[in-house]
Amino acid sequence: MHILAISGSLRAVSSNTNLLHALAGLAPSNHTIHIFGGLADLPAFNPDIDTAPGPDAVERFREELRASRGVIFSTPEYAHGVPGSLKNALDWVVGSGELVDKPVAMFNASPRSTYALASLTETLSVMSTRIITEAGTTIQLMGRNLDAEGIAADPELSRALTAGLEAFTRAIEAQMSIAEPGPP
Ligand SMILES: Cc1cc2nc3c(=O)[nH]c(=O)nc-3n(C[C@H](O)[C@H](O)[C@H](O)COP(=O)(O)O)c2cc1C
């Protein structure tokens, strides 16, 4: 199963991006997690250029969403909200609909980011994604200075991430078996 992961942070040493890289490394071989790398390339959303096809960077983003079975987010909180770069990316697919019915999960590198989590939940709900609540996973990385390898090597953190990923893929597989039932 191919999963797209989107970090809301553009920082080179982002704890949220490190979390997603750790998750990708922990994924079993039947699942691939690709970290979206184009957040900073997306132009500021403008309905006047929200066309089909849209700007190249937007089309690449839309294609990566279409190619994924599910999307995992991990975002910091900025000023009690979601970083503008992440909200901007989401605005680009409100009209085109790549996230409609898409299973999504919210991971989180800081238990303090409650406003961002609530805001992202609201946005993803109104965009008609399928939020897999039980897969949502919060770990504490703030101030710990851990890279992806360090996160994956920590038994408690890796256990929490693996459990979240398993809940996510299980929910997607259950949905797929309902949508595509096998022979009677
Ligand atoms: C401009 C700015 C605003 C922030 N606002 C909040 C906030 O409202 N609440 C909070 O808990 N943390 C806030 N933070 C702290 C970040 O959420 C925190 O440093 C986070 O771990 C950064 O994530 P990253 O390591 O993935 O970049 C803010 C940081 C910045 C730079």
The ligand as an SDF file (V2000), in Angstrom:
LIG
                    3D

 31 33  0  0  0  0  0  0  0  0999 V2000
    5.9390   31.2910   14.3830 C   0  0  0  0  0  0  0  0  0  0  0  0
    5.7630   30.1880   15.4040 C   0  0  0  0  0  0  0  0  0  0  0  0
    4.5870   30.1090   16.1110 C   0  0  0  0  0  0  0  0  0  0  0  0
    4.3880   29.0790   17.0460 C   0  0  0  0  0  0  0  0  0  0  0  0
    3.2050   29.0000   17.7080 N   0  0  0  0  0  0  0  0  0  0  0  0
    2.9840   27.9690   18.5470 C   0  0  0  0  0  0  0  0  0  0  0  0
    1.7220   27.8140   19.1830 C   0  0  0  0  0  0  0  0  0  0  0  0
    0.8090   28.5720   19.0040 O   0  0  0  0  0  0  0  0  0  0  0  0
    1.5600   26.7470   20.0050 N   0  0  0  0  0  0  0  0  0  0  0  0
    2.5650   25.8220   20.2300 C   0  0  0  0  0  0  0  0  0  0  0  0
    2.3640   24.8620   20.9800 O   0  0  0  0  0  0  0  0  0  0  0  0
    3.7770   25.9460   19.6270 N   0  0  0  0  0  0  0  0  0  0  0  0
    3.9970   26.9900   18.7970 C   0  0  0  0  0  0  0  0  0  0  0  0
    5.2110   27.1030   18.1590 N   0  0  0  0  0  0  0  0  0  0  0  0
    6.2290   26.0930   18.4050 C   0  0  0  0  0  0  0  0  0  0  0  0
    6.2530   25.0200   17.2980 C   0  0  0  0  0  0  0  0  0  0  0  0
    4.9830   24.4440   17.1130 O   0  0  0  0  0  0  0  0  0  0  0  0
    7.2310   23.9570   17.7170 C   0  0  0  0  0  0  0  0  0  0  0  0
    8.5240   24.5210   17.7540 O   0  0  0  0  0  0  0  0  0  0  0  0
    7.2160   22.7630   16.8020 C   0  0  0  0  0  0  0  0  0  0  0  0
    7.8360   21.6910   17.4470 O   0  0  0  0  0  0  0  0  0  0  0  0
    7.9450   23.0070   15.5150 C   0  0  0  0  0  0  0  0  0  0  0  0
    7.7830   21.8680   14.7080 O   0  0  0  0  0  0  0  0  0  0  0  0
    8.9340   21.3610   13.7330 P   0  0  0  0  0  0  0  0  0  0  0  0
   10.0680   20.8950   14.6200 O   0  0  0  0  0  0  0  0  0  0  0  0
    8.3250   20.2320   12.9700 O   0  0  0  0  0  0  0  0  0  0  0  0
    9.3440   22.4890   12.8560 O   0  0  0  0  0  0  0  0  0  0  0  0
    5.4210   28.1300   17.2650 C   0  0  0  0  0  0  0  0  0  0  0  0
    6.6280   28.2420   16.5250 C   0  0  0  0  0  0  0  0  0  0  0  0
    6.7860   29.2390   15.6030 C   0  0  0  0  0  0  0  0  0  0  0  0
    8.0690   29.3040   14.8010 C   0  0  0  0  0  0  0  0  0  0  0  0
  1  2  1  0
  2  3  1  0
  2 30  2  0
  3  4  2  0
  4  5  1  0
  4 28  1  0
  5  6  2  0
  6  7  1  0
  6 13  1  0
  7  8  2  0
  7  9  1  0
  9 10  1  0
 10 11  2  0
 10 12  1  0
 12 13  2  0
 13 14  1  0
 14 15  1  0
 14 28  1  0
 15 16  1  0
 16 17  1  0
 16 18  1  0
 18 19  1  0
 18 20  1  0
 20 21  1  0
 20 22  1  0
 22 23  1  0
 23 24  1  0
 24 25  2  0
 24 26  1  0
 24 27  1  0
 28 29  2  0
 29 30  1  0
 30 31  1  0
M  END
$$$$
